[in-house]
Amino acid sequence: MTVDPAYERLLPKLPLHEYEALKTSVATEGQHYPIIANQEGTILDGHHRFKVCRELSIEPRFEVKQFASKVLERKFVIEANLRRRHLSDFQRAELAYPLLEIEQELAKQRQAELGKTHGEDPFRSFELKGQARDIVAKQAGLSPATFQRAVYILEKAPDTLKEKSRKGEVSIQLSAPEKGKREE
């Protein structure tokens, strides 16, 4: 089995106390969920379980999944962790953020398959981005407005504000300007 650093970077690291709790659970109760890998043996879900099993010298259980494309595989990696992790709103938005590009790409593919592409129409592009934002917000368990505020922070805020948002030291609502208000 191999770890793809790009997939591993998509996911926030478990805090040490959660990692130790997982390790204790696996040591005393065994591995509850299989590690998901693709056909090439790349781990898609279960990076921490894999590491814990190796540290404990336990043979991990695996499940192999096939995907029609790398885009769908990457989407699975993100969505699997959105469902399982206990994350703050900002952390959920940050984890889901790469899904925006994926959803936009999938929408373009669906349009091409249906023969309904609209060329370079800027209004159509805006519509796709709005629909993708709403889809991703729902997948992350956030309102579109909350997700959009988090996207603003991710794209425009200084690193210090991003870090404070990750740690829950500041609220997403207080960190990003409201729609319609001018930036100072």
C-alpha positions in Angstrom: 0.0 0.0 0.0 1.1 3.5 -0.7 0.2 7.0 0.5 -0.3 9.7 -2.0 1.0 12.9 -0.5 -1.5 15.0 -2.5 -4.4 13.0 -0.9 -2.9 13.1 2.5 -2.5 17.0 2.3 -6.2 17.4 1.5 -7.0 16.2 5.0 -6.4 17.9 8.3 -4.2 15.9 10.7 -5.9 14.4 13.7 -5.0 16.3 17.0 -2.6 14.2 19.1 -5.3 13.3 21.7 -7.6 12.0 18.9 -4.8 10.0 17.3 -3.9 8.4 20.6 -7.6 7.6 21.2 -7.7 5.9 17.7 -4.6 4.0 18.5 -6.0 2.8 21.8 -9.3 1.8 20.2 -7.5 -0.2 17.5 -5.2 -1.9 20.0 -8.1 -2.9 22.3 -11.0 -3.4 20.0 -9.5 -3.9 16.5 -9.9 -2.0 13.3 -13.6 -1.1 13.0 -13.5 0.3 9.4 -11.5 -1.0 6.5 -8.9 1.2 4.8 -10.1 2.2 1.3 -7.6 2.0 -1.5 -7.8 2.2 -5.3 -6.7 -0.6 -7.6 -3.1 0.6 -7.7 -2.9 0.3 -3.9 -3.0 4.0 -3.1 -4.8 4.7 0.2 -7.9 6.9 -0.3 -9.4 6.8 3.1 -7.9 5.6 6.4 -4.5 7.2 6.4 -4.5 7.4 10.2 -5.9 3.9 10.6 -3.1 2.7 8.3 -0.4 4.5 10.4 -1.8 3.2 13.6 -1.9 -0.4 12.4 1.7 -0.2 11.2 2.7 1.2 14.6 0.9 -1.6 16.4 2.2 -4.3 14.0 -1.5 -5.2 13.1 -2.3 -6.4 9.6 -4.8 -3.8 8.4 -8.1 -4.6 6.6 -8.5 -3.1 3.2 -11.3 -2.5 0.7 -10.6 -1.7 -2.9 -12.8 0.8 -4.8 -12.8 1.6 -8.5 -13.6 5.0 -9.9 -14.5 6.0 -13.5 -12.0 8.9 -13.3 -9.3 10.5 -11.0 -11.7 13.4 -10.5 -14.3 11.1 -8.9 -11.6 9.4 -6.9 -10.4 12.7 -5.5 -14.0 13.7 -4.8 -14.4 10.4 -2.8 -11.3 11.2 -0.7 -12.7 14.5 0.4 -16.3 13.4 0.9 -15.3 10.3 3.0 -13.6 12.6 5.5 -16.4 15.2 5.5 -18.8 12.6 6.7 -16.6 11.1 9.4 -14.7 13.9 11.0 -15.7 16.2 13.8 -14.7 19.5 12.3 -15.5 23.2 12.9 -17.4 25.0 10.2 -14.2 26.6 8.9 -12.4 23.2 8.8 -15.3 21.6 7.0 -15.3 24.4 4.4 -11.5 24.2 4.0 -11.7 20.4 3.5 -14.6 20.8 1.0 -13.0 23.7 -0.8 -11.3 21.5 -3.5 -14.7 20.1 -4.3 -15.6 23.4 -5.9 -13.2 22.8 -8.7 -14.3 19.1 -9.0 -18.0 20.0 -9.1 -17.3 22.7 -11.7 -15.4 20.1 -13.8 -18.1 17.5 -13.4 -20.8 20.1 -14.5 -18.8 20.9 -17.6 -18.5 17.2 -18.4 -22.2 16.7 -18.0 -22.9 19.6 -20.3 -20.6 18.3 -22.9 -22.2 14.9 -22.8 -25.6 16.4 -23.2 -24.4 18.7 -26.1 -25.5 21.8 -24.1 -22.2 23.6 -23.8 -22.6 27.4 -23.9 -19.2 28.4 -25.1 -17.6 31.3 -23.2 -20.8 32.8 -22.0 -19.7 34.6 -18.8 -23.2 34.4 -17.3 -23.3 30.7 -17.7 -19.9 30.4 -16.1 -21.1 32.4 -13.1 -24.2 30.1 -12.9 -22.1 27.0 -12.8 -19.9 28.4 -10.1 -23.0 29.3 -8.0 -24.5 25.9 -8.4 -21.2 24.2 -7.6 -20.9 26.4 -4.5 -24.4 25.3 -3.3 -23.6 21.6 -4.0 -20.3 21.8 -2.1 -21.9 23.7 0.8 -24.5 21.0 1.2 -21.9 18.3 1.1 -20.0 20.1 3.8 -23.1 20.5 5.9 -22.9 24.3 5.7 -25.2 27.0 4.4 -24.1 28.5 1.0 -23.6 31.8 2.8 -21.3 30.3 5.5 -19.4 28.3 2.9 -18.9 31.5 0.7 -17.6 33.4 3.7 -15.1 30.6 4.4 -14.1 30.6 0.7 -13.5 34.4 1.0 -11.2 33.7 4.0 -9.3 30.9 2.1 -8.8 33.0 -1.0 -8.2 36.5 0.4 -7.4 36.6 4.1 -3.9 36.6 5.5 -2.5 33.4 6.8 -2.8 34.5 10.4 -6.6 34.9 10.0 -6.8 31.5 8.3 -5.0 29.9 11.2 -7.2 31.6 13.8 -10.3 30.4 11.9 -8.9 26.8 11.8 -8.4 26.9 15.6 -11.8 28.4 16.2 -10.4 31.5 17.7 -12.5 33.7 15.3 -15.9 33.0 13.7 -16.3 32.7 10.0 -19.1 35.3 10.2 -16.8 37.8 11.8 -13.8 37.1 9.6 -15.3 37.8 6.1 -17.2 40.8 4.9 -20.9 40.5 4.3 -22.0 40.3 0.7 -22.7 43.8 -0.7 -20.5 45.6 1.8 -17.4 47.2 0.4 -13.9 46.1 1.5 -12.0 48.8 3.2 
